[in-house]
Amino acid sequence: MIVTHSTSASSRYRIPSWASAGAALLAAAAILAGCDQANGKSASDEAVKAPPPVPVEVALSRRADMLAVYSGTSTVVADHAALIMPKVQGEIVAVLADEGDRVRAGQVLARLDGDLLRLELAQAEANLRKLERDYERNVELQKRGLVSVTAFDNLRYELDAARATYDLAQLRLSYTEIRSPIPGIVIDRRGIVRVGNTVTPVGGVIESADSALFAVADFDSLVVNVQVPETQMSRLAVGQPARVRVDAVPGRSFDGRISLITPGVDDETATFPVKLELEDPDGLLRPGMFARVDIVYERKPDALQIPRSALLDGDGPPRVFVATDGTARERLVELGLSSGGYVEVLSGVEPGDQVVVIGQGALKEGAVVRVVNEPAPAAAG
């Protein structure tokens, strides 16, 4: 009997169960790796990536002499000026000065018709001479007892009144010559000042500058009057220097000094007036020019200073950022004097430090920074 054995393909190539499990794990790992690559992320990439440096501009702190100043604005005025007004009524018969003329004290600027006043003076003089002669005769008579005391006293009173009337008439006639009371320059001649026009004092007493015929100012006595807040009063003293700039003379500054500090404070504005005398050797200044004033109340040599713009906004003590080796370092600073756009630093910053002046609002301690300018030292105050 022939026995035949037959074997199937599956029985000849059977795969062990542990090999099948390993293959499944490999396939799963490949799928996960493919997903990570598809998302473009890896653990190493996340660790390496960092924010870009913050662009900033810096300035170098430096030591230099510093001036502490009070700054204000005002107008140049003549300390000695006069509005010249008519004191008697009269027709203008001569105009002897015009705007821009330099005049002496007592110089005649215009004349009024004085015919009527001369007649009044002549009448007063005649009456005075008569009474003087009467008085002289009565002196002898009174000594001899021929004139009563009452009559003699009345005559003396009449004589005194006649002298006063004569002096008044003489004075009124002198007013027909319009004179400048001070030396200076005629800065205004009103339109009414023309031959043939009649001028009249206001109600007999000058009450308004509108009645002025001329204005004369002494250009050798130019001053600036500044209203200074009362909080600054203790810092100022007579004799302190000042610098004055006027828009009408660009590129020039004029020396001045405090000549007067008025002690009274204006209740409404809480300010007090300060007068500055000006030096103008070249004669460039004129009354009415707009002036910018810096009063120097303290000088400090070799002061460490930084731009005011370096200070961080916000409450609390003053702070700045210093750029050191590409890193922002926050510093607390103690401040001293302030002058213009600069402040004195008493502590917290060293000479030559790069203080951040633009971009510091976006910084935090330790932030990476990129300086985008060539830093210049802080200018002297």
C-alpha angles and dihedrals in degrees: 000000000000115000116201122204118202124190124197124225093244093057092050096053105035115161117221116245095237091058091054092055093051092052091053092053092051091051092051092049091051091052093050092048089051091053092052092049090049091055091050093229134119134169092248092052092053091052095050100046115097135171116270120257116274112244112233140167120226141191128205118244113230144175119249141138111285133202123208108212142176111221126204144144133241143137131275111246136175111251088208111046135140138202105210114211136178115263096188134033116255149131116266109244099170138020111200104172138046138189112296095026117132110227137188126233106274095018115146112244099176141354131224127207106271103179095112093045091049089055091049089050092050091050092049091048093051092050091048093051091050093050091047090056092046091050093050091053093047093051090067093042092050091052089055092047095246094121124055120241091241094053092046092050091049090053091051091051090051090051092051090050091049091053091051091048091051093048091049092050090049091050093048090051090052088056090068086077107073104212134184111243093204139035115255145088127310103243097173137025111183120231093245090066097099132121110269097027119117120225126199133189114243105262089332089294124079107244105159140040086229087078093061118118097192139012119210125187130189105228090194090069103053117158141170120223112207128190104221123193112253089238088070096048097096091055097056130077137172110272097031113138125246139188120221127194126186126199090224091063105043119195094023132099126193128215120237142163137208109264100169138019113190108217095210117094122214106241094209099049100024089227135120128212120253122188121210122196112216132215113217107166093165095049095237099136126087133187112266097034115138109246134199111206132202114186111198108217100164138021121200120185123214095009118171106234142177134185113278087230089070092070115101119238121241141064126305131050118338115274138183137185120237120200109225120175091334094312129108114233120189116223131190109222135197113217132212130171123010123210125172109306095347137079133199116242116211096181141356099056132065128211111276096023115145104237115193111241100169125037098019092121090072096048133103129187109288096013116153110246137189117209108220100185140056101252117231123200117264108268120247116263 
